[in-house]
């Protein structure tokens, strides 16, 4: 397998993995942190704030999934 094909598949797998994390966040998971407040602080920089809505997480997941499939 050529290096270009390997890197293409690796990039697609990475994008699909990130999409999966967004689906988990939409379902209420705070992985990889303890709670949603810590997740909001780490991911979007809002200490004690709210993470984006499940709909927003699913939109990002769909876009990442589309990018992975391209």
C-alpha positions in Angstrom: 0.0 0.0 0.0 1.3 3.4 -0.9 2.2 6.1 1.7 -0.5 8.4 0.2 -3.1 5.7 0.7 -2.0 5.0 4.2 -2.1 8.7 5.2 -5.5 9.1 3.6 -6.9 6.2 5.6 -5.3 7.4 8.8 -6.8 10.9 8.3 -10.2 9.4 7.6 -10.0 7.2 10.7 -9.0 10.2 12.8 -11.9 12.3 11.5 -14.3 9.4 12.2 -12.9 9.0 15.7 -13.4 12.7 16.5 -17.0 12.4 15.0 -17.6 9.5 17.4 -16.5 11.7 20.4 -18.9 14.4 19.3 -21.8 11.8 19.2 -20.8 10.7 22.7 -20.9 14.3 23.9 -24.3 14.8 22.3 -25.5 11.8 24.3 -24.4 13.4 27.5 -20.9 11.9 28.1 -18.2 14.1 29.6 -15.4 11.8 28.4 -12.4 12.3 28.9 -13.1 14.5 31.8 -15.0 14.1 35.1 -18.1 16.2 34.4 -19.7 18.5 31.8 -18.4 21.7 33.5 -14.8 20.5 33.2 -15.5 19.5 29.6 -16.8 23.0 28.8 -13.8 24.6 30.4 -11.3 22.3 28.6 -12.9 22.2 25.2 -14.4 25.7 24.7 -12.8 27.7 27.5 -16.0 28.5 29.5 -15.2 27.8 33.2 -18.4 26.6 34.8 -20.3 27.1 31.6 -22.4 24.9 29.4 -21.1 22.7 26.5 -22.8 23.2 23.1 -26.2 21.7 22.6 -26.6 18.1 21.5 -27.8 19.3 18.2 -24.6 21.3 17.7 -22.5 18.3 18.6 -24.4 16.1 16.2 -24.0 18.7 13.4 -20.2 18.7 14.0 -20.2 14.9 14.1 -22.1 14.8 10.7 -19.6 17.3 9.2 -16.7 15.3 10.4 -18.2 12.0 9.2 -18.8 13.6 5.8 -15.2 14.7 5.7 -14.0 11.3 6.7 -16.0 9.7 3.9 -14.6 12.0 1.3 
